């Protein structure tokens, strides 16, 4: 006997909708009032940023929908006007990305967002008043400044140095490096900083040899050698579960060595998978392997990845369970580099 949509519990539909993309949820939302009400539940949008192309174009229904969803992240792409509407409608915002901003009054409005933790500014024009405008945003923990247009980098860094709760800083100025003394003073004033991404054109402005030689900091680049991996394998002869981060560019070992290093492996997780196709196919030699999970697979070619998985399944007589996530780029992160 067929069951109508209204006869299924609401929790079932919400669970089903949680697997949909934002576009698919929008399509479902347009089918009926019942689904529209379910689709707008905050739990389905907690990790989805809203994209606002023109604040002035938003109708009252648009802002009502965002309030109903308790939208926590907003990307403002153009037409940076009527920021009072944004602050009034979504005072609980925790993440905000701004593109091509030319108006200092925007930063004054940011003080209205008391819960703002993550701020992304791309292609903005800063003035000498920026340090004083940044100072009140003490609650920020993540700050991205990508391609700022400013005449005095030192002043901009002075403003950033006041945000003492920062845990992550992305500074992609691109034209010249931060002056050494300003850079070291900034890091000395950011005691909670854990992640730092810099974009520096070093050819015309070579960095001093002690640029990163900060007090109590000893940055030392190390690489895991093939010998290290072999030693790990010999000391964990019965290892069954392994998770590896593959994002390092100076990797001195190959996934092709896994059958030799870890012959008893049952499950394998590869994060930031930028390995060659033949390396993935070589996993078929792991006779006991049951499951492979490839995380952050947006760094690979999607079509090639799918064909590789099919070949790998074929070589293992379909005994292998393969999980992967083809993640779209996060619009709230910097487009030229990702932490």
N, C-alpha and C positions, 0 to 999 in steps of 0.2 A: 504494500500500500504506500503510495507516495506521501511524503511528509512535507508540509509547507514550511517556508522559512520561519514563520511566526511560531511554529510548534517546537523548534529547536531552542534550547536554552541560550540566553544571551552570551554566556561564557564560552560556548562552543564557537559562535561566530567571531567573537573577539579573538579567540585563539587562532582561528583560521586567518583572520585579517592581519594578524601579527607577522605572517610570512610574506605579505605583499609589499611591493615597492610603493613609494609615495604616489607615483602615477597610477598604479593599479588601484590603490585605495581611493584615489580621486575618481576613477571610472566607476567603481562600485558605489561610491557615495552618491553619484548622480542617478542611480536607478530608482531609489524610493526613499521616503522619509525615514522608515525604520532603519535602513542601512546607513543613512546619513547621520542619524543620531549615534549609532554604534561606532561609525568610522571616526567621529569627532571626539571620542573618549580620549582623555589625556594620555593614557597608557600606550596608545598606538602612535603617538607623535613625540614622545619624550626624547628621542634621538634624531628627530628630523627638523633641520633648520628651515624656517620660512624665508622665502626669497621675495623681497619687496623692491620692485623696480622703480616705482614712483609712489612715495607715501601719499601724495595728494590724490592719487588715482584710487586709493582704497576706499570702498564704500563702507557704510556702517555695518553691513552684513559681513564684510571681510574682517573687520576688527572684532566683531562679535564671535566669529568662528575661531580666530586666533586666541581670544580670551577663553573660549570654551575648551579649547585643546590645551590650555596652559602652556602655550608655545614658549620654550625657554631660549631658543637660538634664532637670530634673525640676521639675514644677509641683505644689506641695503646696497643696491648696485648703481643707482643713479638718482638724480633729482633730490638731493639732500635738502629738503625743505619740510616745514611743518613737523619738526621733531617733537614738539609738544604732544602731538597726536600719538606718536609712538610711545613716549614716556607715560602718557595717561592711560593708554590701552594695555600696555605690557610692562608694568612697573617691576615685575618679578624677573625680568630677563637675566639670565646668567651668562649668555654668550652673544656677542655682537660683532659682525664683520662689516666694515665700511669701505667702499671703493670710490676712488676719485673724489675725495672731499676737498673743498676749497674754502670752507667756512669754519672759523674758529668757534663760532657759537655752538656748533655741534658738540664739541668737547665739554662745553658748559652744561649742555643738556644731559650728557652722560652721568653727571653727578646725581641725576634723579634715579638712576638705576642702582639702588642700594645693594642689590645682590649680584651685581655684575662681577664675574670672575675671569672671563676670557674676552679679550679685546683684540680684534684683527683690523689693521688699517693698511690698505693697499693703495699706492699712488696718491697719497694725500699731500697737500701743500701746508707746510708748517711755518709758523712765524715765531718771533722772539717771545711771544706769550705762552708758548707750548709748555715749558716747565711748570709754570704756575697753574696751568689747566690740568696737567697730569697729576699734580701733587695730591688732590683730594681723592683720587681713585686708589686708595690704599688697600682696598679689598682685592685688587687684581692679583691673580696667581699665574695667569698666562697672557703674554703680550706678544703680538706679531706686528712688526713694522716693516712692510715690504715696499721697496722703491719709494721712499719718502723724498719729496722735493723740498730741500731745505738748504740754506746757505751756510748754516753753522751746525755741523754735526756735533760739536762739543756741547752746544746748548741742548740739543735733543737728548744726548746721553745723560746730561745733568738732570733732565726731567725724569728719565727712566730710572736713574739711581735713587730717586725718592720712593719708588715703589718697592718697599723692603720686603713685601710678602711674595714677590715673584718666585715661582718655581720653574717657569719655562720662559725663555726669551728668544725670539727669532728677530734678527736685525739684518735685513738684506738691503743695504744701502747701495752697494754695487760699484760706486764710482771710486771711492778711496776708503782705506781702512780707518777705523776709529783710532785717533791718536793714542799712542801707547799709554800715557799717563792717565788719560780720561778712561780708557778701557780698564786699566787695573784698578782705578779708583771706583769705577762702577761695580766691578765684581766684588770689591771689598765691602761695598754697602748692600749687597744682595746676599745675605747669609743663607737663604733657603733655596737658592738657584740650583737646580738639578739638570736642566736641559738648556743648551745654548747652541744656536745655529747662526753662523755668520756667513755673509756673502762678500768676498773681498777680491777686488782686482789687484793682484800683487805685482804685476809687471812694472807699471810706472811708479808704484809706491811699495817697494819691498818692505816686508815686515822686519822689525828689529829681531835679532837672534833671541833676545830674552822677552819677546812679546807676551808669551804665555807663562813666563817664569814667575808665577805669583807666590806670595808667602804661603807656606803650608800646602802648596799644590805642586805635585810632580807629575805632569801629564806625560805618560809614557806609552807609546803605541806598541802593542804586542800582538802577535799573531799566533794562532794555534797551529803548530806544525803537524805534518803527517806522523812524525815520531810521537808527538803528544797524544794523538788520536790512537795510535797503536798501543801506547802504554795504558791509556784509558780502557781500551778493549781487553787487554790482558788482565787488568785488575778487576774488571767487571765481566768476567767470561760468560756469566749467565744472564746478562742484561736483556730485559724483555721490552722495556718501554723507554723511548728516547725522544726528546724534543730538541731541535737544533734551529738556531737563528742563522739564516743563510745570507744576510745582507752585507757581510764584510766583503770588501773588494780584494783583500790580500789573503784570501783563504789558500792554504797550502796543502789541502787534502781534497779528496773527491768523494762524492756519494758512492762512486763505483767501488770504493774501499770498504763500504759498510758490511758486505757479506763476509769479508775477512776479519774486520774489527769486531763486529757484533753479530755472530752467526745465529744466535738464539732470539733475535729481535722479533717481537710480536706486533707492536704498534710503533709508528713513527710519525712525528709531527715536524713539518718543515715550515718555518716562518720566514717571510720575505724571500720567497723562493725565486732566485735568479740563477738557478743551475741550468746546465745544458740539457737538452732533451735526452741525450744518450745516458746521462747520469740517472735521470728518473727511470728510464727503461731498465737500467742495470739493477734496480731494486728487485726485479723478478728473480734474481739469484738468491734472495733471502728466502729460504725454503719454508720458514715458519711464520713469515710475515702475514698478518691478517688484516691490518688496517693502516692506511696512510692518510694523513690529514695535511693538506697544503693550505696554509693560512696566508692572508694578504696576497692572494693570487693576482690582484690587479697589476702587479709588477711584471707579470708575464703576458705573452700573447695569448689571449683567450682561446682562439681557434687551435693553435699549436698545442696548448695545454690539454684541451679536450681530446685531440687525436693521440697525444701521448698517453693519457689515461686509458683510452680504449685499447691501445697496443699493450700496455702494462697488464690490463685485465686479461687480455687474450693470452699473453705469455704465462699467466698464472692460472689458467683454466677458470677464470672468473671467481677464484677463491678470495681475491683481494677486495676489501671494501675501501673505496677511495672517497674521501670527503674534501671539499674545497670551497673557498669563498671568493667569488669574483666580485670584489667590492668596488663600487664607484668611488671616484675621488671625493674627498670631504670638502665641500665648498667653504667650510670654516677654517681651512688651513691655507698656508701659503702655496701658491701655485708653482713656484720655482724650486722649492725643496720642501721636504716633509721630515718632521722629527720622528 
